[in-house]
Amino acid sequence: MKIAAVQINTVLGELEKNIEKICGFVEKCIERGVSVCIFPELSLTGYYLQDITSEIAITPDDERLAPLKRLSHHIGIIVGGIEESQEHILYNSAFYIEGGVVRFVHRKVYLPTYGMFDEARFVGAGDRFETFVTNGFKSTVLICEDCWHFSSLYIPFLKGAKLIFAQSASPGRGYKDKGMFGNTEVWKNMGEFYSRLTGSYFIYSNRVGVEDGFVFSGNSFICDPYGNVVAEGSTFGEEIVIADIEESLIRSARINLPLLRDEKPHILQRELDKFLKGN
């Protein structure tokens, strides 16, 4: 199975224009035999939405998603946008679209509100980490800051997720040699560590382009279950990063390093219960 991390630039607040661009890249993925493709965090809307957050919110049945839903009969698609719940709470969400419908939604749990980030002022926080199945692989989706908290991966890891999809809109920070930002290096280290630790593929899609004076750092990548970067994008360009997913590699990684087999969640639960009770 082929999988793709697509890195694109996004027009702030222009939902329909962004959907049109995404559809163009999805069609290219289909032509190249990709089974599932992931786009960056808030790829439907742009990142620094602030006061227009409520104006651009959608629900999973929004008619404007119809072009993506039509294409999803041929490929699984993960995009990011602002979701409005039935209670009119706004979330930074990832949508997995397959077979003409939105089959799974993840609401970003950890909202950065420090430095250049101000998310918690405009959206609510999700409260769970779940899994879904794509092409026979149990999978999960995390959104940017979620990945900086290992608790985000722990539950999907216990549930047997084999594909970890990660969306990001990460501005470049700490410029280094060879056109790479310091945060890009950290993301790659994180992907290598998580994929090796869980015996899973880590598929990371980060945005490119400029918005509100910030340069997004691209460098989307895919890690295999042994922590090797098997495909990687550039820093500034829009492109499709593709890798083959091999069940046999997941199997060998988990047999050689049986961390899931030996995990003891009941001990963690006991100690967390004590901690939360102040003991």
C-alpha positions in Angstrom: 0.0 0.0 0.0 1.2 3.5 -0.9 0.7 6.4 1.5 1.3 10.1 1.0 2.1 13.1 3.1 1.2 16.1 1.1 2.6 19.5 2.0 0.8 22.6 0.6 0.4 26.3 1.1 -3.1 27.4 2.1 -5.0 30.7 1.5 -6.2 32.1 4.8 -10.0 32.0 5.2 -10.7 30.7 1.6 -12.3 27.3 2.2 -13.4 26.6 -1.4 -10.1 27.7 -2.9 -8.3 25.4 -0.5 -10.6 22.5 -1.3 -10.0 23.1 -5.0 -6.2 22.9 -4.5 -6.4 19.9 -2.2 -8.5 18.1 -4.8 -5.8 18.7 -7.4 -3.2 17.1 -5.2 -5.6 14.2 -4.3 -6.0 13.5 -8.0 -2.2 13.4 -8.4 -2.1 10.9 -5.5 -4.7 8.7 -7.2 -2.6 8.8 -10.4 0.4 7.6 -8.5 -1.4 4.7 -6.9 -1.7 6.1 -3.3 -4.3 4.5 -1.0 -4.3 7.2 1.7 -3.1 10.8 1.7 -2.8 13.3 4.6 -2.7 17.1 4.3 -1.5 19.6 6.9 -3.2 21.0 10.0 -6.0 23.4 9.1 -5.3 22.7 5.4 -8.9 23.7 4.6 -8.7 27.1 6.2 -5.3 28.5 7.0 -3.9 28.7 10.5 -4.1 32.3 11.9 -7.8 32.5 11.7 -8.5 34.3 15.0 -11.7 36.5 14.6 -12.9 34.6 11.4 -12.7 31.2 13.1 -16.4 30.9 13.5 -17.1 32.1 10.0 -15.2 29.3 8.4 -16.3 26.4 10.6 -17.8 23.3 9.0 -19.6 20.1 10.1 -18.8 16.7 8.6 -21.9 16.9 6.4 -21.0 20.4 4.9 -21.9 20.4 1.2 -18.6 22.2 0.4 -16.8 19.0 1.2 -18.6 17.2 -1.7 -15.6 17.4 -4.1 -13.4 15.7 -1.6 -16.1 13.1 -0.8 -16.4 12.2 -4.5 -12.6 11.6 -4.8 -12.7 9.6 -1.6 -14.3 6.7 -3.4 -10.8 6.1 -4.9 -8.6 7.1 -2.0 -8.6 7.8 1.8 -8.1 11.6 2.5 -7.2 13.3 5.8 -7.6 17.0 5.9 -7.7 19.6 8.7 -10.2 22.3 9.4 -12.4 24.1 12.0 -15.2 21.8 13.1 -18.4 23.1 14.7 -20.1 20.7 17.0 -23.9 20.4 17.6 -23.3 22.4 20.7 -21.7 25.2 18.6 -18.2 24.5 20.1 -15.4 25.1 17.6 -12.5 22.6 17.3 -9.3 22.3 15.4 -10.1 19.0 13.8 -8.8 16.3 11.4 -11.3 14.7 9.1 -10.8 11.3 7.6 -12.9 11.0 4.4 -13.4 7.6 2.7 -16.1 6.1 0.5 -17.9 9.4 0.2 -18.3 10.2 3.9 -16.4 11.6 6.8 -15.6 8.4 8.7 -13.5 9.7 11.6 -12.9 13.0 13.3 -10.1 13.9 15.7 -10.4 17.0 17.8 -7.0 18.5 18.8 -6.6 17.9 22.5 -3.5 20.0 23.3 -3.9 23.6 22.2 -0.7 25.7 22.3 -1.3 29.1 23.9 2.2 30.4 24.3 4.8 32.3 22.2 3.4 32.9 18.7 0.4 30.5 19.4 -3.0 31.5 20.7 -5.3 28.6 19.9 -7.2 28.2 23.2 -8.7 31.7 22.8 -10.5 30.6 19.6 -11.2 26.8 19.8 -12.1 24.2 22.4 -10.0 21.2 23.3 -10.8 17.7 22.3 -10.9 15.0 25.1 -10.0 11.7 23.6 -7.6 9.7 21.4 -9.2 7.1 19.2 -8.4 4.9 16.3 -10.0 4.1 12.9 -9.3 1.5 10.2 -8.0 2.4 6.7 -7.2 -0.2 4.2 -7.1 -2.8 6.9 -4.6 -0.9 9.1 -5.7 0.4 12.5 -4.7 4.0 12.6 -4.8 7.3 14.5 -4.5 11.0 13.7 -2.7 13.6 15.9 -2.6 17.3 15.4 0.7 19.2 15.9 0.9 19.9 19.7 -0.7 16.5 20.4 2.5 14.9 19.3 4.5 16.8 22.0 2.6 14.8 24.7 3.3 11.1 24.8 -0.1 10.5 26.3 -1.5 11.3 22.9 0.2 8.2 21.4 -0.2 5.9 24.4 -3.9 5.0 24.0 -3.7 4.4 20.3 -0.6 2.4 20.9 -2.4 0.2 23.4 -5.3 -0.1 20.9 -2.9 -1.5 18.3 -2.6 1.5 15.9 -0.1 0.6 13.2 -0.2 4.0 11.3 0.3 7.2 13.2 -0.8 10.2 11.0 0.3 13.6 12.2 -0.8 17.0 10.9 1.1 20.2 11.6 1.2 23.9 10.7 4.6 24.4 12.2 6.3 27.8 11.5 10.1 27.6 11.0 12.1 28.5 14.0 15.9 28.3 14.7 17.3 28.4 11.2 20.1 26.0 10.7 22.5 25.0 7.8 21.3 23.5 4.5 17.9 25.3 4.5 16.6 23.5 7.6 14.9 24.9 10.6 15.6 23.7 14.2 12.0 22.7 14.8 12.2 20.6 11.6 15.0 18.6 13.2 13.0 18.1 16.4 10.0 16.9 14.5 12.1 14.4 12.6 13.7 13.2 15.9 10.2 12.8 17.3 9.0 10.8 14.4 12.0 8.5 14.4 11.5 7.9 18.2 7.7 7.3 18.1 7.8 5.0 15.1 10.6 2.9 16.7 9.0 2.9 20.1 5.6 1.8 18.8 6.6 -0.3 15.9 4.4 1.8 13.7 4.7 4.0 10.6 4.7 7.8 11.4 3.3 9.9 8.6 3.9 13.6 9.1 2.4 16.3 6.9 3.5 19.9 7.6 2.4 23.1 5.8 4.6 25.3 3.6 4.2 28.9 2.6 3.9 32.2 4.5 1.0 33.5 6.6 0.8 36.6 8.8 4.6 37.0 8.6 5.4 33.4 9.6 7.2 30.9 7.3 5.9 27.3 7.6 8.8 24.8 7.5 7.5 21.9 5.4 9.9 18.9 5.5 7.0 16.4 5.7 8.3 12.9 6.1 7.4 9.2 6.6 9.2 6.9 9.1 9.1 3.2 9.0 8.5 1.0 12.1 12.3 0.9 12.7 12.6 4.6 13.0 14.1 5.2 9.5 13.0 8.2 7.5 12.0 6.5 4.2 10.6 9.6 2.4 11.0 13.3 3.0 9.9 16.6 1.5 11.7 19.9 1.0 11.5 22.9 3.3 9.6 25.4 1.1 7.9 23.6 -1.8 4.5 22.1 -2.3 4.9 18.4 -3.0 3.7 14.8 -2.4 5.9 12.6 -0.2 5.1 8.9 -0.9 6.2 5.7 0.8 5.2 2.0 0.7 3.6 0.6 3.8 4.6 -3.0 4.5 2.7 -5.1 7.1 5.7 -7.5 7.2 7.9 -4.6 8.5 5.5 -3.8 11.3 5.4 -7.4 12.2 9.1 -7.8 12.4 9.6 -4.6 14.3 7.0 -5.6 17.0 8.4 -9.1 17.3 12.0 -7.9 17.6 11.0 -5.1 20.1 7.8 -6.4 21.8 7.0 -3.3 23.8 3.2 -3.6 23.1 3.2 -7.2 24.3 5.0 -6.3 27.5 3.2 -3.0 28.3 1.4 -2.9 31.7 -1.3 -0.3 31.5 -2.9 -1.5 34.8 0.2 -0.3 36.7 0.0 3.1 35.0 -3.7 3.3 35.8 -3.0 2.5 39.5 -0.3 5.1 39.8 -2.3 7.7 37.9 -5.3 7.1 40.2 -3.0 7.7 43.2 -1.5 10.8 41.6 -4.9 12.3 40.8 -6.1 11.7 44.4 -3.0 13.5 45.7 -1.2 10.4 47.1 
